[in-house]
Amino acid sequence: MSLWTIAAVTTTIFMALYKSDDFSERLNFKIAPKFEFQVIAVIGMLVNFVFCYIWEMYILDGLFFQKVLPWYKENVRGPHLEFEHLERELMQCSAWPPLDKNNGRNPGEKY
């Protein structure tokens, strides 16, 4: 996976910075008149990557999915699906899970 990512990033940067009439004609590109514009475009790509990475890792995963969503499910929405009702009921039940030798069955009782 990381090899493909490195190859994709390298190809993108190469295509953004390489100047060749043959290359631009084959791929139907227009070459920027100044090299500074190409560098600014690559810097814009890097800034976009950093912003998206921070957004995904820290704001979405770290804040929303780890803090806001569990709080919302616990305090605002409450149990909505059947397994959530069962989970809440079992969490409040002091006899669950049965921890005795026979797991709550009588000694002669089968499954």
Phi and psi in radians as a Rosetta constraint file:
Dihedral C 1 N 2 CA 2 C 2 CIRCULARHARMONIC -1.223 0.35
Dihedral N 2 CA 2 C 2 N 3 CIRCULARHARMONIC -0.522 0.35
Dihedral C 2 N 3 CA 3 C 3 CIRCULARHARMONIC -1.130 0.35
Dihedral N 3 CA 3 C 3 N 4 CIRCULARHARMONIC -0.719 0.35
Dihedral C 3 N 4 CA 4 C 4 CIRCULARHARMONIC -1.138 0.35
Dihedral N 4 CA 4 C 4 N 5 CIRCULARHARMONIC -0.673 0.35
Dihedral C 4 N 5 CA 5 C 5 CIRCULARHARMONIC -1.122 0.35
Dihedral N 5 CA 5 C 5 N 6 CIRCULARHARMONIC -0.788 0.35
Dihedral C 5 N 6 CA 6 C 6 CIRCULARHARMONIC -1.104 0.35
Dihedral N 6 CA 6 C 6 N 7 CIRCULARHARMONIC -0.718 0.35
Dihedral C 6 N 7 CA 7 C 7 CIRCULARHARMONIC -1.123 0.35
Dihedral N 7 CA 7 C 7 N 8 CIRCULARHARMONIC -0.715 0.35
Dihedral C 7 N 8 CA 8 C 8 CIRCULARHARMONIC -1.163 0.35
Dihedral N 8 CA 8 C 8 N 9 CIRCULARHARMONIC -0.759 0.35
Dihedral C 8 N 9 CA 9 C 9 CIRCULARHARMONIC -1.142 0.35
Dihedral N 9 CA 9 C 9 N 10 CIRCULARHARMONIC -0.746 0.35
Dihedral C 9 N 10 CA 10 C 10 CIRCULARHARMONIC -1.099 0.35
Dihedral N 10 CA 10 C 10 N 11 CIRCULARHARMONIC -0.763 0.35
Dihedral C 10 N 11 CA 11 C 11 CIRCULARHARMONIC -1.105 0.35
Dihedral N 11 CA 11 C 11 N 12 CIRCULARHARMONIC -0.730 0.35
Dihedral C 11 N 12 CA 12 C 12 CIRCULARHARMONIC -1.126 0.35
Dihedral N 12 CA 12 C 12 N 13 CIRCULARHARMONIC -0.785 0.35
Dihedral C 12 N 13 CA 13 C 13 CIRCULARHARMONIC -1.152 0.35
Dihedral N 13 CA 13 C 13 N 14 CIRCULARHARMONIC -0.711 0.35
Dihedral C 13 N 14 CA 14 C 14 CIRCULARHARMONIC -1.059 0.35
Dihedral N 14 CA 14 C 14 N 15 CIRCULARHARMONIC -0.812 0.35
Dihedral C 14 N 15 CA 15 C 15 CIRCULARHARMONIC -1.155 0.35
Dihedral N 15 CA 15 C 15 N 16 CIRCULARHARMONIC -0.509 0.35
Dihedral C 15 N 16 CA 16 C 16 CIRCULARHARMONIC -1.354 0.35
Dihedral N 16 CA 16 C 16 N 17 CIRCULARHARMONIC -0.509 0.35
Dihedral C 16 N 17 CA 17 C 17 CIRCULARHARMONIC -1.829 0.35
Dihedral N 17 CA 17 C 17 N 18 CIRCULARHARMONIC -0.365 0.35
Dihedral C 17 N 18 CA 18 C 18 CIRCULARHARMONIC -1.357 0.35
Dihedral N 18 CA 18 C 18 N 19 CIRCULARHARMONIC 2.296 0.35
Dihedral C 18 N 19 CA 19 C 19 CIRCULARHARMONIC -1.948 0.35
Dihedral N 19 CA 19 C 19 N 20 CIRCULARHARMONIC 2.077 0.35
Dihedral C 19 N 20 CA 20 C 20 CIRCULARHARMONIC -2.777 0.35
Dihedral N 20 CA 20 C 20 N 21 CIRCULARHARMONIC 2.333 0.35
Dihedral C 20 N 21 CA 21 C 21 CIRCULARHARMONIC -1.146 0.35
Dihedral N 21 CA 21 C 21 N 22 CIRCULARHARMONIC -0.684 0.35
Dihedral C 21 N 22 CA 22 C 22 CIRCULARHARMONIC -1.121 0.35
Dihedral N 22 CA 22 C 22 N 23 CIRCULARHARMONIC -0.789 0.35
Dihedral C 22 N 23 CA 23 C 23 CIRCULARHARMONIC -1.078 0.35
Dihedral N 23 CA 23 C 23 N 24 CIRCULARHARMONIC -0.785 0.35
Dihedral C 23 N 24 CA 24 C 24 CIRCULARHARMONIC -1.219 0.35
Dihedral N 24 CA 24 C 24 N 25 CIRCULARHARMONIC -0.570 0.35
Dihedral C 24 N 25 CA 25 C 25 CIRCULARHARMONIC -1.258 0.35
Dihedral N 25 CA 25 C 25 N 26 CIRCULARHARMONIC -0.710 0.35
Dihedral C 25 N 26 CA 26 C 26 CIRCULARHARMONIC -1.154 0.35
Dihedral N 26 CA 26 C 26 N 27 CIRCULARHARMONIC -0.678 0.35
Dihedral C 26 N 27 CA 27 C 27 CIRCULARHARMONIC -1.715 0.35
Dihedral N 27 CA 27 C 27 N 28 CIRCULARHARMONIC 0.072 0.35
Dihedral C 27 N 28 CA 28 C 28 CIRCULARHARMONIC 1.029 0.35
Dihedral N 28 CA 28 C 28 N 29 CIRCULARHARMONIC 0.769 0.35
Dihedral C 28 N 29 CA 29 C 29 CIRCULARHARMONIC -1.670 0.35
Dihedral N 29 CA 29 C 29 N 30 CIRCULARHARMONIC 2.732 0.35
Dihedral C 29 N 30 CA 30 C 30 CIRCULARHARMONIC -1.901 0.35
Dihedral N 30 CA 30 C 30 N 31 CIRCULARHARMONIC 2.212 0.35
Dihedral C 30 N 31 CA 31 C 31 CIRCULARHARMONIC -1.443 0.35
Dihedral N 31 CA 31 C 31 N 32 CIRCULARHARMONIC 2.336 0.35
Dihedral C 31 N 32 CA 32 C 32 CIRCULARHARMONIC -1.157 0.35
Dihedral N 32 CA 32 C 32 N 33 CIRCULARHARMONIC 2.504 0.35
Dihedral C 32 N 33 CA 33 C 33 CIRCULARHARMONIC -1.167 0.35
Dihedral N 33 CA 33 C 33 N 34 CIRCULARHARMONIC -0.474 0.35
Dihedral C 33 N 34 CA 34 C 34 CIRCULARHARMONIC -2.180 0.35
Dihedral N 34 CA 34 C 34 N 35 CIRCULARHARMONIC 2.513 0.35
Dihedral C 34 N 35 CA 35 C 35 CIRCULARHARMONIC -1.157 0.35
Dihedral N 35 CA 35 C 35 N 36 CIRCULARHARMONIC -0.513 0.35
Dihedral C 35 N 36 CA 36 C 36 CIRCULARHARMONIC -1.054 0.35
Dihedral N 36 CA 36 C 36 N 37 CIRCULARHARMONIC -0.630 0.35
Dihedral C 36 N 37 CA 37 C 37 CIRCULARHARMONIC -1.110 0.35
Dihedral N 37 CA 37 C 37 N 38 CIRCULARHARMONIC -0.699 0.35
Dihedral C 37 N 38 CA 38 C 38 CIRCULARHARMONIC -1.134 0.35
Dihedral N 38 CA 38 C 38 N 39 CIRCULARHARMONIC -0.695 0.35
Dihedral C 38 N 39 CA 39 C 39 CIRCULARHARMONIC -1.161 0.35
Dihedral N 39 CA 39 C 39 N 40 CIRCULARHARMONIC -0.718 0.35
Dihedral C 39 N 40 CA 40 C 40 CIRCULARHARMONIC -1.100 0.35
Dihedral N 40 CA 40 C 40 N 41 CIRCULARHARMONIC -0.662 0.35
Dihedral C 40 N 41 CA 41 C 41 CIRCULARHARMONIC -1.113 0.35
Dihedral N 41 CA 41 C 41 N 42 CIRCULARHARMONIC -0.731 0.35
Dihedral C 41 N 42 CA 42 C 42 CIRCULARHARMONIC -1.164 0.35
Dihedral N 42 CA 42 C 42 N 43 CIRCULARHARMONIC -0.714 0.35
Dihedral C 42 N 43 CA 43 C 43 CIRCULARHARMONIC -1.084 0.35
Dihedral N 43 CA 43 C 43 N 44 CIRCULARHARMONIC -0.702 0.35
Dihedral C 43 N 44 CA 44 C 44 CIRCULARHARMONIC -1.069 0.35
Dihedral N 44 CA 44 C 44 N 45 CIRCULARHARMONIC -0.678 0.35
Dihedral C 44 N 45 CA 45 C 45 CIRCULARHARMONIC -1.100 0.35
Dihedral N 45 CA 45 C 45 N 46 CIRCULARHARMONIC -0.753 0.35
Dihedral C 45 N 46 CA 46 C 46 CIRCULARHARMONIC -1.161 0.35
Dihedral N 46 CA 46 C 46 N 47 CIRCULARHARMONIC -0.721 0.35
Dihedral C 46 N 47 CA 47 C 47 CIRCULARHARMONIC -1.111 0.35
Dihedral N 47 CA 47 C 47 N 48 CIRCULARHARMONIC -0.723 0.35
Dihedral C 47 N 48 CA 48 C 48 CIRCULARHARMONIC -1.085 0.35
Dihedral N 48 CA 48 C 48 N 49 CIRCULARHARMONIC -0.727 0.35
Dihedral C 48 N 49 CA 49 C 49 CIRCULARHARMONIC -1.075 0.35
Dihedral N 49 CA 49 C 49 N 50 CIRCULARHARMONIC -0.828 0.35
Dihedral C 49 N 50 CA 50 C 50 CIRCULARHARMONIC -1.083 0.35
Dihedral N 50 CA 50 C 50 N 51 CIRCULARHARMONIC -0.772 0.35
Dihedral C 50 N 51 CA 51 C 51 CIRCULARHARMONIC -1.065 0.35
Dihedral N 51 CA 51 C 51 N 52 CIRCULARHARMONIC -0.822 0.35
Dihedral C 51 N 52 CA 52 C 52 CIRCULARHARMONIC -1.143 0.35
Dihedral N 52 CA 52 C 52 N 53 CIRCULARHARMONIC -0.653 0.35
Dihedral C 52 N 53 CA 53 C 53 CIRCULARHARMONIC -1.125 0.35
Dihedral N 53 CA 53 C 53 N 54 CIRCULARHARMONIC -0.825 0.35
Dihedral C 53 N 54 CA 54 C 54 CIRCULARHARMONIC -1.095 0.35
Dihedral N 54 CA 54 C 54 N 55 CIRCULARHARMONIC -0.744 0.35
Dihedral C 54 N 55 CA 55 C 55 CIRCULARHARMONIC -1.035 0.35
Dihedral N 55 CA 55 C 55 N 56 CIRCULARHARMONIC -0.824 0.35
Dihedral C 55 N 56 CA 56 C 56 CIRCULARHARMONIC -1.212 0.35
Dihedral N 56 CA 56 C 56 N 57 CIRCULARHARMONIC -0.856 0.35
Dihedral C 56 N 57 CA 57 C 57 CIRCULARHARMONIC -1.344 0.35
Dihedral N 57 CA 57 C 57 N 58 CIRCULARHARMONIC -0.737 0.35
Dihedral C 57 N 58 CA 58 C 58 CIRCULARHARMONIC -1.724 0.35
Dihedral N 58 CA 58 C 58 N 59 CIRCULARHARMONIC -0.707 0.35
Dihedral C 58 N 59 CA 59 C 59 CIRCULARHARMONIC -1.490 0.35
Dihedral N 59 CA 59 C 59 N 60 CIRCULARHARMONIC -0.930 0.35
Dihedral C 59 N 60 CA 60 C 60 CIRCULARHARMONIC -1.254 0.35
Dihedral N 60 CA 60 C 60 N 61 CIRCULARHARMONIC -1.040 0.35
Dihedral C 60 N 61 CA 61 C 61 CIRCULARHARMONIC -1.245 0.35
Dihedral N 61 CA 61 C 61 N 62 CIRCULARHARMONIC -0.817 0.35
Dihedral C 61 N 62 CA 62 C 62 CIRCULARHARMONIC -1.281 0.35
Dihedral N 62 CA 62 C 62 N 63 CIRCULARHARMONIC -0.806 0.35
Dihedral C 62 N 63 CA 63 C 63 CIRCULARHARMONIC -1.562 0.35
Dihedral N 63 CA 63 C 63 N 64 CIRCULARHARMONIC -1.009 0.35
Dihedral C 63 N 64 CA 64 C 64 CIRCULARHARMONIC -1.214 0.35
Dihedral N 64 CA 64 C 64 N 65 CIRCULARHARMONIC -0.924 0.35
Dihedral C 64 N 65 CA 65 C 65 CIRCULARHARMONIC -1.348 0.35
Dihedral N 65 CA 65 C 65 N 66 CIRCULARHARMONIC -0.478 0.35
Dihedral C 65 N 66 CA 66 C 66 CIRCULARHARMONIC -1.632 0.35
Dihedral N 66 CA 66 C 66 N 67 CIRCULARHARMONIC -0.460 0.35
Dihedral C 66 N 67 CA 67 C 67 CIRCULARHARMONIC -2.085 0.35
Dihedral N 67 CA 67 C 67 N 68 CIRCULARHARMONIC -0.944 0.35
Dihedral C 67 N 68 CA 68 C 68 CIRCULARHARMONIC -1.243 0.35
Dihedral N 68 CA 68 C 68 N 69 CIRCULARHARMONIC -0.829 0.35
Dihedral C 68 N 69 CA 69 C 69 CIRCULARHARMONIC -1.113 0.35
Dihedral N 69 CA 69 C 69 N 70 CIRCULARHARMONIC -0.801 0.35
Dihedral C 69 N 70 CA 70 C 70 CIRCULARHARMONIC -1.085 0.35
Dihedral N 70 CA 70 C 70 N 71 CIRCULARHARMONIC -0.683 0.35
Dihedral C 70 N 71 CA 71 C 71 CIRCULARHARMONIC -1.109 0.35
Dihedral N 71 CA 71 C 71 N 72 CIRCULARHARMONIC -0.738 0.35
Dihedral C 71 N 72 CA 72 C 72 CIRCULARHARMONIC -1.096 0.35
Dihedral N 72 CA 72 C 72 N 73 CIRCULARHARMONIC -0.776 0.35
Dihedral C 72 N 73 CA 73 C 73 CIRCULARHARMONIC -1.143 0.35
Dihedral N 73 CA 73 C 73 N 74 CIRCULARHARMONIC -0.638 0.35
Dihedral C 73 N 74 CA 74 C 74 CIRCULARHARMONIC -1.343 0.35
Dihedral N 74 CA 74 C 74 N 75 CIRCULARHARMONIC -0.764 0.35
Dihedral C 74 N 75 CA 75 C 75 CIRCULARHARMONIC -1.784 0.35
Dihedral N 75 CA 75 C 75 N 76 CIRCULARHARMONIC -0.549 0.35
Dihedral C 75 N 76 CA 76 C 76 CIRCULARHARMONIC -1.759 0.35
Dihedral N 76 CA 76 C 76 N 77 CIRCULARHARMONIC -0.995 0.35
Dihedral C 76 N 77 CA 77 C 77 CIRCULARHARMONIC -1.404 0.35
Dihedral N 77 CA 77 C 77 N 78 CIRCULARHARMONIC -0.721 0.35
Dihedral C 77 N 78 CA 78 C 78 CIRCULARHARMONIC 1.297 0.35
Dihedral N 78 CA 78 C 78 N 79 CIRCULARHARMONIC -3.098 0.35
Dihedral C 78 N 79 CA 79 C 79 CIRCULARHARMONIC -1.198 0.35
Dihedral N 79 CA 79 C 79 N 80 CIRCULARHARMONIC 2.302 0.35
Dihedral C 79 N 80 CA 80 C 80 CIRCULARHARMONIC -2.055 0.35
Dihedral N 80 CA 80 C 80 N 81 CIRCULARHARMONIC -0.672 0.35
Dihedral C 80 N 81 CA 81 C 81 CIRCULARHARMONIC -1.721 0.35
Dihedral N 81 CA 81 C 81 N 82 CIRCULARHARMONIC 2.858 0.35
Dihedral C 81 N 82 CA 82 C 82 CIRCULARHARMONIC -1.054 0.35
Dihedral N 82 CA 82 C 82 N 83 CIRCULARHARMONIC -0.770 0.35
Dihedral C 82 N 83 CA 83 C 83 CIRCULARHARMONIC -1.155 0.35
Dihedral N 83 CA 83 C 83 N 84 CIRCULARHARMONIC -0.492 0.35
Dihedral C 83 N 84 CA 84 C 84 CIRCULARHARMONIC -1.235 0.35
Dihedral N 84 CA 84 C 84 N 85 CIRCULARHARMONIC -0.673 0.35
Dihedral C 84 N 85 CA 85 C 85 CIRCULARHARMONIC -1.085 0.35
Dihedral N 85 CA 85 C 85 N 86 CIRCULARHARMONIC -0.793 0.35
Dihedral C 85 N 86 CA 86 C 86 CIRCULARHARMONIC -1.120 0.35
Dihedral N 86 CA 86 C 86 N 87 CIRCULARHARMONIC -0.725 0.35
Dihedral C 86 N 87 CA 87 C 87 CIRCULARHARMONIC -1.095 0.35
Dihedral N 87 CA 87 C 87 N 88 CIRCULARHARMONIC -0.773 0.35
Dihedral C 87 N 88 CA 88 C 88 CIRCULARHARMONIC -1.136 0.35
Dihedral N 88 CA 88 C 88 N 89 CIRCULARHARMONIC -0.700 0.35
Dihedral C 88 N 89 CA 89 C 89 CIRCULARHARMONIC -1.127 0.35
Dihedral N 89 CA 89 C 89 N 90 CIRCULARHARMONIC -0.739 0.35
Dihedral C 89 N 90 CA 90 C 90 CIRCULARHARMONIC -1.234 0.35
Dihedral N 90 CA 90 C 90 N 91 CIRCULARHARMONIC -0.543 0.35
Dihedral C 90 N 91 CA 91 C 91 CIRCULARHARMONIC -1.185 0.35
Dihedral N 91 CA 91 C 91 N 92 CIRCULARHARMONIC -0.545 0.35
Dihedral C 91 N 92 CA 92 C 92 CIRCULARHARMONIC -1.505 0.35
Dihedral N 92 CA 92 C 92 N 93 CIRCULARHARMONIC -0.263 0.35
Dihedral C 92 N 93 CA 93 C 93 CIRCULARHARMONIC -1.431 0.35
Dihedral N 93 CA 93 C 93 N 94 CIRCULARHARMONIC 2.129 0.35
Dihedral C 93 N 94 CA 94 C 94 CIRCULARHARMONIC -1.365 0.35
Dihedral N 94 CA 94 C 94 N 95 CIRCULARHARMONIC -0.307 0.35
Dihedral C 94 N 95 CA 95 C 95 CIRCULARHARMONIC -1.532 0.35
Dihedral N 95 CA 95 C 95 N 96 CIRCULARHARMONIC -0.022 0.35
Dihedral C 95 N 96 CA 96 C 96 CIRCULARHARMONIC -1.909 0.35
Dihedral N 96 CA 96 C 96 N 97 CIRCULARHARMONIC 2.365 0.35
Dihedral C 96 N 97 CA 97 C 97 CIRCULARHARMONIC -1.416 0.35
Dihedral N 97 CA 97 C 97 N 98 CIRCULARHARMONIC 2.642 0.35
Dihedral C 97 N 98 CA 98 C 98 CIRCULARHARMONIC -1.168 0.35
Dihedral N 98 CA 98 C 98 N 99 CIRCULARHARMONIC 2.245 0.35
Dihedral C 98 N 99 CA 99 C 99 CIRCULARHARMONIC -1.996 0.35
Dihedral N 99 CA 99 C 99 N 100 CIRCULARHARMONIC 0.195 0.35
Dihedral C 99 N 100 CA 100 C 100 CIRCULARHARMONIC -1.432 0.35
Dihedral N 100 CA 100 C 100 N 101 CIRCULARHARMONIC 3.132 0.35
Dihedral C 100 N 101 CA 101 C 101 CIRCULARHARMONIC -1.094 0.35
Dihedral N 101 CA 101 C 101 N 102 CIRCULARHARMONIC -0.635 0.35
Dihedral C 101 N 102 CA 102 C 102 CIRCULARHARMONIC -1.761 0.35
Dihedral N 102 CA 102 C 102 N 103 CIRCULARHARMONIC 0.215 0.35
Dihedral C 102 N 103 CA 103 C 103 CIRCULARHARMONIC 0.956 0.35
Dihedral N 103 CA 103 C 103 N 104 CIRCULARHARMONIC 0.721 0.35
Dihedral C 103 N 104 CA 104 C 104 CIRCULARHARMONIC 1.518 0.35
Dihedral N 104 CA 104 C 104 N 105 CIRCULARHARMONIC 0.015 0.35
Dihedral C 104 N 105 CA 105 C 105 CIRCULARHARMONIC -1.707 0.35
Dihedral N 105 CA 105 C 105 N 106 CIRCULARHARMONIC 2.727 0.35
Dihedral C 105 N 106 CA 106 C 106 CIRCULARHARMONIC -1.218 0.35
Dihedral N 106 CA 106 C 106 N 107 CIRCULARHARMONIC 2.692 0.35
Dihedral C 106 N 107 CA 107 C 107 CIRCULARHARMONIC -0.977 0.35
Dihedral N 107 CA 107 C 107 N 108 CIRCULARHARMONIC -0.630 0.35
Dihedral C 107 N 108 CA 108 C 108 CIRCULARHARMONIC -1.655 0.35
Dihedral N 108 CA 108 C 108 N 109 CIRCULARHARMONIC -0.047 0.35
Dihedral C 108 N 109 CA 109 C 109 CIRCULARHARMONIC -1.357 0.35
Dihedral N 109 CA 109 C 109 N 110 CIRCULARHARMONIC 2.408 0.35
Dihedral C 109 N 110 CA 110 C 110 CIRCULARHARMONIC -1.659 0.35
Dihedral N 110 CA 110 C 110 N 111 CIRCULARHARMONIC 3.091 0.35
